[in-house]
C-alpha cells in the first residue's frame, strides 16, 4: 500500500503513523521522519514559509519515488504527506513513513524516500524574513545524499 497526500491544511503526523501501523501484523517495524518548519535558515530568522507545488506532477513524482523505495527495501506500506501553503515555525511540513518486516528496511526506505523527495519532487519554498521574502535554493548536500543511493 502506498499513500501519497498533498495537504493544504495542518496534519497530525503521529496519528497518521499509528493509522499506518494498524492492520499490518507481518510488519515488525515502522520508521518515520517528520520534517518541521524551523524559525531560521542560513543564520537568518524566518517568520513563515510558503510551499508551492505543481499539482499532478508532484503527486506523480512522489508516487514514483515511493514505488522505487517499496520495491528496493521490501516495504509493506509507505505514506508520504507533504504540506503546501503557508506554514509557521514548528508546523509539520512532511511525513515520510514506512513499514517493513525488519527495522533496517524501514529505516533505509525512509531515508531513501526523504533524500529523493528533497531533490526529485517539484516543490518550491519561499521564506518570509525581516528583510522580505526569498526563494530557498537547492542544497548541494541534498544532491550528495541522493547520489549515494545510486549504484547501491
C-alpha positions, -999 to 999 in steps of 0.1 A, spaced: 0 0 0 13 34 -10 -4 65 3 6 99 -12 -11 131 1 -6 168 -6 -20 186 24 -33 222 23 -42 221 60 -22 211 91 -19 173 97 -12 151 127 19 131 118 16 110 150 -20 99 142 -10 91 106 18 69 118 -5 50 142 -30 45 114 -3 32 90 8 6 116 -27 -8 121 -36 -39 101 0 -50 92 7 -79 115 36 -91 93 54 -58 98 79 -57 126 89 -21 121 76 13 114 101 41 107 92 77 101 106 111 95 87 143 103 101 175 89 92 206 108 93 243 98 121 260 117 124 296 126 158 302 109 177 294 78 213 302 69 217 323 101 186 345 94 153 344 113 124 331 93 88 340 103 69 318 79 73 298 47 51 292 17 54 259 -1 42 257 -37 39 227 -59 28 216 -94 -5 197 -89 -5 163 -106 32 164 -114 41 165 -77 19 135 -68 32 115 -97 68 122 -87 61 112 -51 43 80 -63 73 71 -84 98 77 -55 75 56 -31 73 27 -56 111 27 -60 115 26 -22 89 -1 -17 104 -24 -43 140 -17 -33 136 -21 5 106 -46 6 84 -21 23 49 -33 33 34 2 34 46 37 25 30 70 34 41 104 23 22 135 34 36 169 23 22 203 32 17 231 8 7 267 15 18 290 43 35 274 73 47 288 106 77 276 127 70 242 144 44 232 118 49 197 103 59 200 67 64 164 57 58 129 70 76 100 54 67 67 70 73 31 60 65 -3 75 86 -34 68 93 -69 82 125 -56 98 138 -22 111 167 -20 86 145 -20 56 121 5 72 149 29 82 166 27 48 133 31 30 125 63 49 160 77 44 158 69 6 123 85 4 134 117 21 166 120 1 148 116 -32 119 138 -21 143 167 -14 158 165 -49 132 150 -72 98 163 -60 86 196 -76 82 218 -45 93 254 -42 98 272 -9 96 309 -2 106 322 32 94 353 49 122 371 68 127 405 84 144 416 51 114 404 29 108 372 10 133 349 -6 132 317 -25 151 288 -10 177 273 -33 185 236 -36 214 225 -14 245 206 -26 242 184 5 208 172 -7 221 162 -41 250 144 -24 226 125 -2 206 113 -32 237 104 -52 249 80 -26 219 57 -33 229 53 -70 249 21 -76 238 6 -43 
